[in-house]
Amino acid sequence: MKPKHLLADIGNTHFHIYNGTFVEHLSYEEAIEKYSHRKLYYICVKHALNHTIESIALWKNISKAIQLNGAYETMGVDRKALCLSHEEGIFVDAGSAITVDVMQNGQYRGGFIVPGVGAMLQAYAQISPALVTEFNANVSLEHLPTTTKDGISYGIIAPIKTLIDRHRKGQKLYISGGDGKLLSHFFQDAVYDETLVFQGMQKVMKEIEIC
């Protein structure tokens, strides 16, 4: 279902804007400069931005309309929208933090949060200059690593994969977020789709007759 208007998921580091064809990832300044003259519906977890973006007349915040059965009070609106994209499954948002949430029959069952890949790499770098490295997206989880780069990459991915597999229990696995494609390579039959949050937004907007 293609949205009638632009949709935006305003995260902790970027604007993610969906026009029905592709998702554009912009800095806050770039998004405001490029789209402040366009009608746009958004959700936002960056509360410090509220004063700035609420002054843009053509933009409408629909965060309060995003309601999820069983969600706890402080659950992020982006996670709620992600979970609303499908009635059932495991939903992973691999961004600055990696969130993992479980849905069953349209009901939220719980979830957990771990640091994102970038945050973990920074944590290793703070321990020692010898641990400054890039992530190896092709690291094998079948064998113990024999290099620092692979050892760190393994140490990041293996625990995340183990936790997700533990709670998956045969359910469909949906992955989104900036590191979502990277993470999806470590799972069989994972669905990577960067429009999942926007699909959840569209469902709510249809219910409240916006689109």
Backbone hydrogen bonds, N-H to C=O, Kabsch-Sander energy under -0.5 kcal/mol:
donor,donor_aa,acceptor,acceptor_aa,energy
6,L,39,K,-1.1
7,L,18,Y,-2.2
8,A,41,Y,-2.2
9,D,16,H,-2.9
10,I,8,A,-0.6
10,I,43,I,-2.8
11,G,9,D,-0.9
11,G,14,H,-2.6
15,F,26,L,-3.1
16,H,9,D,-1.6
17,I,15,F,-0.5
17,I,24,E,-2.9
18,Y,7,L,-3.0
19,N,22,F,-1.6
24,E,17,I,-3.3
26,L,15,F,-2.5
26,L,24,E,-0.6
31,A,27,S,-2.4
32,I,28,Y,-2.2
33,E,29,E,-2.2
34,K,30,E,-2.3
35,Y,31,A,-2.6
36,S,32,I,-1.5
38,R,35,Y,-2.1
40,L,58,L,-2.0
41,Y,6,L,-2.4
42,Y,60,K,-2.6
43,I,8,A,-2.0
45,V,10,I,-2.3
46,K,10,I,-0.6
47,H,45,V,-1.3
49,L,46,K,-2.0
50,N,47,H,-1.4
52,T,49,L,-0.6
53,I,49,L,-2.4
54,E,50,N,-2.5
55,S,52,T,-0.7
56,I,53,I,-1.5
57,A,55,S,-0.8
59,W,56,I,-1.7
60,K,40,L,-2.6
62,I,42,Y,-2.7
62,I,60,K,-0.6
65,A,62,I,-1.3
66,I,62,I,-0.6
66,I,63,S,-1.3
67,Q,65,A,-1.2
71,A,68,L,-2.0
75,M,72,Y,-1.6
80,K,76,G,-1.9
81,A,77,V,-2.4
82,L,78,D,-2.2
83,C,79,R,-2.3
84,L,80,K,-1.6
85,S,82,L,-1.3
86,H,83,C,-0.8
89,G,103,M,-2.3
90,I,172,K,-2.8
91,F,101,D,-3.2
92,V,90,I,-0.5
92,V,174,Y,-3.0
93,D,99,T,-2.1
94,A,92,V,-0.6
94,A,176,S,-2.9
95,G,93,D,-1.2
95,G,97,A,-2.1
98,I,114,V,-3.3
99,T,93,D,-2.0
99,T,97,A,-0.6
100,V,112,F,-2.7
101,D,91,F,-2.4
102,V,110,G,-2.7
103,M,89,G,-2.8
104,Q,107,Q,-2.4
106,G,87,E,-2.9
107,Q,104,Q,-1.7
108,Y,69,N,-3.1
109,R,102,V,-2.9
110,G,102,V,-0.7
112,F,100,V,-2.3
114,V,98,I,-2.4
116,G,96,S,-1.9
120,M,116,G,-2.3
121,L,117,V,-2.3
122,Q,118,G,-2.1
123,A,119,A,-1.9
124,Y,120,M,-2.3
125,A,121,L,-2.1
126,Q,122,Q,-1.6
127,I,123,A,-0.9
127,I,124,Y,-0.8
128,S,124,Y,-1.5
131,L,128,S,-2.0
132,V,129,P,-1.4
133,T,131,L,-0.6
137,A,135,F,-0.9
139,V,136,N,-1.6
151,G,147,T,-2.5
152,I,148,T,-2.5
153,S,149,K,-2.3
154,Y,150,D,-3.0
155,G,151,G,-2.1
156,I,152,I,-1.7
157,I,153,S,-2.4
158,A,154,Y,-2.6
160,I,156,I,-0.8
161,K,157,I,-2.9
162,T,158,A,-2.4
163,L,159,P,-2.2
164,I,160,I,-2.4
165,D,161,K,-2.9
166,R,162,T,-1.9
167,H,163,L,-1.4
168,R,164,I,-1.1
169,K,165,D,-0.8
171,Q,168,R,-2.0
173,L,189,D,-0.5
174,Y,90,I,-3.3
174,Y,172,K,-0.6
175,I,191,V,-3.2
176,S,92,V,-2.8
179,D,94,A,-3.1
180,G,177,G,-1.9
183,L,179,D,-2.5
184,S,180,G,-2.5
185,H,181,K,-0.9
185,H,182,L,-0.8
186,F,183,L,-1.8
187,F,184,S,-1.7
190,A,187,F,-0.7
191,V,173,L,-3.1
192,Y,190,A,-0.7
193,D,175,I,-2.4
193,D,191,V,-0.6
196,L,193,D,-1.3
199,Q,195,T,-2.1
200,G,196,L,-2.0
201,M,197,V,-2.0
202,Q,198,F,-2.6
203,K,199,Q,-1.9
204,V,200,G,-1.7
205,M,201,M,-2.7
206,K,202,Q,-2.3
207,E,203,K,-1.8
208,I,204,V,-2.0
209,E,206,K,-1.1
210,I,205,M,-3.8
211,C,205,M,-0.9
